[in-house]
């Protein structure tokens, strides 16, 4: 089977891997339309990702959700502007020989949502350690994240530990397969932690070195189906 290094689009997925770190001066802008469906309903989200590398070790990622529509089965639909994530990532150790790269990341959720059915109106904060290593066309990553939530009135949200193990395999320059195993502790009394496995496929069309449309579909054991279509611009 022919295999070649894929384009690896989708900033949201890259943010959970050491691929979040790019070359100094690199600027990426990505527009993405996402469709989700599970046993509780459906959702449509339009968001933009803006990533800039002021150095080879530091990455800045801003992800505003310009529009979101949630369509739960047993409740009224809700739509509006969503929250905004801002992430700072630092390459602490580069991959060398048999040793993986280590990235430290901090993220804040800025409460920009204009509908309380979409956002809590409170900021959330998280810190993560990501370890990743490439083996030819196979990219393996492990992310350990600790998140603390701003509790809206009438709720008392607990801090949460989250883990994600992911693998990406470049079948060709344009086609890649990916899978994730992830889980988290409970963030509210009376709730249990959760875990799931997902698998997906992504196809990229590299028009030129600056423009890269992509489409992806993923299915999880938690009955969540996600489809994304987007365009990534790189300078």
C-alpha positions as CSV (number, residue, x, y, z in Angstrom):
1,X,0.0,0.0,0.0
2,X,1.3,3.4,-0.9
3,X,1.6,5.8,2.1
4,X,2.7,9.4,2.3
5,X,2.7,12.1,4.8
6,X,-0.9,13.5,4.9
7,X,-1.9,17.2,5.0
8,X,-3.4,16.8,8.5
9,X,-6.1,19.5,8.4
10,X,-8.6,20.1,11.3
11,X,-7.1,22.4,13.9
12,X,-9.5,21.2,16.6
13,X,-8.1,17.7,16.3
14,X,-4.5,18.9,16.0
15,X,-4.9,20.9,19.2
16,X,-5.1,17.5,21.1
17,X,-1.8,16.4,19.7
18,X,1.8,17.6,19.4
19,X,0.9,18.7,15.8
20,X,-0.4,21.9,17.4
21,X,3.2,23.1,17.3
22,X,4.2,24.5,13.8
23,X,7.1,26.4,12.3
24,X,7.9,30.0,13.5
25,X,5.8,32.6,11.7
26,X,3.2,30.0,10.5
27,X,-0.3,31.4,10.3
28,X,-3.3,29.1,9.8
29,X,-7.0,30.3,9.4
30,X,-9.6,27.6,9.2
31,X,-13.4,27.9,8.6
32,X,-15.4,24.8,9.6
33,X,-19.0,23.7,9.5
34,X,-19.7,20.8,11.8
35,X,-22.8,18.5,12.1
36,X,-23.4,16.3,15.1
37,X,-26.0,13.7,15.9
38,X,-26.5,11.4,18.9
39,X,-29.4,9.7,20.8
40,X,-30.3,13.1,22.5
41,X,-30.5,15.2,19.4
42,X,-28.6,17.1,16.7
43,X,-26.3,20.2,16.5
44,X,-24.8,22.4,13.8
45,X,-21.8,24.6,14.5
46,X,-19.9,27.1,12.4
47,X,-16.5,28.1,13.8
48,X,-13.2,29.6,12.8
49,X,-9.7,28.6,14.1
50,X,-6.8,31.1,14.0
51,X,-3.4,29.7,14.8
52,X,-0.1,31.7,14.9
53,X,3.4,30.5,15.8
54,X,5.5,33.4,17.2
55,X,8.3,30.9,17.6
56,X,9.1,27.3,16.9
57,X,8.1,26.4,20.4
58,X,5.1,28.6,21.1
59,X,1.7,28.4,19.5
60,X,-1.4,30.6,19.9
61,X,-4.8,29.2,18.9
62,X,-8.1,31.2,18.9
63,X,-11.4,29.3,18.2
64,X,-14.5,31.5,18.1
65,X,-17.9,29.8,17.4
66,X,-19.7,32.4,15.3
67,X,-23.0,30.4,15.1
68,X,-24.4,27.3,16.8
69,X,-27.8,25.6,16.7
70,X,-28.7,22.8,19.2
71,X,-31.7,20.7,18.5
72,X,-32.4,18.4,21.4
73,X,-35.1,15.7,21.0
74,X,-37.3,16.7,24.0
75,X,-36.6,20.4,24.4
76,X,-36.9,23.6,22.2
77,X,-34.1,24.4,19.8
78,X,-31.5,26.9,20.8
79,X,-29.2,29.0,18.5
80,X,-26.8,31.9,18.7
81,X,-23.2,32.8,19.1
82,X,-21.1,30.2,20.9
83,X,-18.2,30.4,23.3
84,X,-14.6,31.1,22.3
85,X,-11.5,29.0,23.2
86,X,-8.0,30.4,23.5
87,X,-5.1,28.0,23.8
88,X,-1.4,28.6,24.4
89,X,0.9,25.7,23.7
90,X,4.6,25.3,24.4
91,X,6.9,22.6,23.0
92,X,8.9,21.7,26.1
93,X,10.8,18.7,24.5
94,X,11.1,17.9,20.9
95,X,10.9,14.4,19.6
96,X,14.3,12.8,19.3
97,X,15.3,9.2,18.6
98,X,12.9,6.9,20.5
99,X,11.7,9.7,22.8
100,X,8.4,11.5,22.1
101,X,7.7,15.2,22.0
102,X,6.2,16.8,25.1
103,X,3.9,19.8,24.7
104,X,2.4,21.8,27.6
105,X,-0.8,23.7,26.9
106,X,-3.2,26.0,28.7
107,X,-6.7,26.9,27.6
108,X,-9.4,29.3,28.6
109,X,-13.0,29.2,27.5
110,X,-14.2,32.8,27.0
111,X,-17.9,33.0,27.7
112,X,-19.0,34.8,24.5
113,X,-22.2,32.7,24.0
114,X,-25.3,34.9,23.8
115,X,-27.7,32.2,24.8
116,X,-27.6,30.4,28.2
117,X,-28.9,27.2,26.5
118,X,-25.6,27.2,24.6
119,X,-23.1,28.5,27.1
120,X,-22.9,28.8,30.9
121,X,-21.9,32.5,30.9
122,X,-18.8,31.5,33.0
123,X,-15.1,31.0,32.0
124,X,-13.5,27.6,32.1
125,X,-9.8,26.9,32.5
126,X,-7.7,23.8,31.7
127,X,-4.1,22.7,31.6
128,X,-2.8,19.8,29.6
129,X,0.3,17.7,28.9
130,X,0.6,16.1,25.5
131,X,3.1,13.4,24.5
132,X,3.4,12.5,20.8
133,X,5.6,10.4,18.5
134,X,5.5,9.7,14.8
135,X,6.4,6.3,13.4
136,X,6.5,6.8,9.6
137,X,2.9,7.5,8.6
138,X,1.5,6.7,12.1
139,X,1.2,9.5,14.6
140,X,0.4,8.5,18.2
141,X,-0.5,11.0,20.9
142,X,-1.6,11.0,24.6
143,X,-3.2,14.0,26.2
144,X,-3.8,14.4,29.9
145,X,-6.0,17.4,30.8
146,X,-7.2,18.9,34.0
147,X,-10.2,21.3,33.7
148,X,-11.9,23.6,36.1
149,X,-15.3,25.0,35.4
150,X,-17.1,28.3,36.2
151,X,-20.4,27.3,37.8
152,X,-23.5,29.1,36.7
153,X,-26.2,30.1,39.3
154,X,-27.7,27.1,40.9
155,X,-25.0,24.6,39.9
156,X,-21.8,23.4,41.5
157,X,-19.5,22.0,38.9
158,X,-16.5,19.9,39.9
159,X,-13.1,19.9,38.4
160,X,-12.6,17.3,35.7
161,X,-9.7,15.0,34.6
162,X,-9.7,14.1,30.9
163,X,-7.6,11.7,29.0
164,X,-7.3,11.2,25.2
165,X,-5.2,8.6,23.3
166,X,-5.3,9.2,19.6
167,X,-3.7,7.7,16.5
168,X,-3.7,9.1,12.9
169,X,-2.5,7.1,9.9
170,X,-1.8,8.6,6.5
171,X,-3.0,6.2,3.9
172,X,-2.1,8.7,1.0
173,X,-1.2,12.3,0.8
174,X,-4.9,13.2,0.9
175,X,-6.6,10.4,2.9
176,X,-6.0,9.7,6.6
177,X,-7.6,7.4,9.1
178,X,-7.9,8.3,12.8
179,X,-9.1,6.9,16.1
180,X,-9.4,8.1,19.7
181,X,-9.9,6.5,23.1
182,X,-11.1,9.1,25.6
183,X,-12.7,9.5,29.0
184,X,-13.3,11.9,31.8
185,X,-14.3,12.0,35.5
186,X,-17.7,13.3,36.6
187,X,-18.1,17.1,36.8
188,X,-21.4,17.1,38.8
189,X,-22.7,15.2,41.8
190,X,-24.9,12.3,40.8
191,X,-23.2,11.9,37.5
192,X,-20.8,9.2,36.4
193,X,-17.6,9.7,34.4
194,X,-17.7,8.6,30.8
195,X,-15.5,7.0,28.2
196,X,-15.8,6.2,24.5
197,X,-13.9,5.2,21.4
198,X,-14.3,6.8,18.0
199,X,-13.0,6.1,14.5
200,X,-13.0,8.4,11.5
201,X,-11.7,9.2,8.1
202,X,-10.5,12.6,6.7
203,X,-10.0,13.6,3.1
204,X,-8.0,16.7,2.1
205,X,-7.7,18.4,-1.2
206,X,-4.5,20.4,-1.3
207,X,-5.3,23.0,-4.0
208,X,-1.9,24.7,-3.4
209,X,0.4,25.3,-0.5
210,X,-2.0,27.9,0.9
211,X,-5.5,26.5,0.5
212,X,-6.6,23.1,1.8
213,X,-10.3,22.1,1.8
214,X,-11.2,19.0,3.9
215,X,-14.0,16.7,4.9
216,X,-14.2,14.2,7.7
217,X,-16.6,11.8,9.3
218,X,-16.3,10.1,12.7
219,X,-18.4,7.6,14.6
220,X,-18.2,7.0,18.4
221,X,-19.3,4.2,20.7
222,X,-21.2,6.9,22.6
223,X,-23.6,7.0,19.6
224,X,-22.2,10.3,18.5
225,X,-21.8,10.8,14.7
226,X,-19.8,13.9,13.6
227,X,-19.3,15.3,10.1
228,X,-17.1,18.2,9.3
229,X,-16.4,20.2,6.1
230,X,-14.0,23.1,6.1
231,X,-11.2,25.0,4.4
232,X,-7.7,25.7,5.9
233,X,-5.6,28.6,4.7
234,X,-1.9,28.6,5.5
235,X,0.8,31.2,5.2
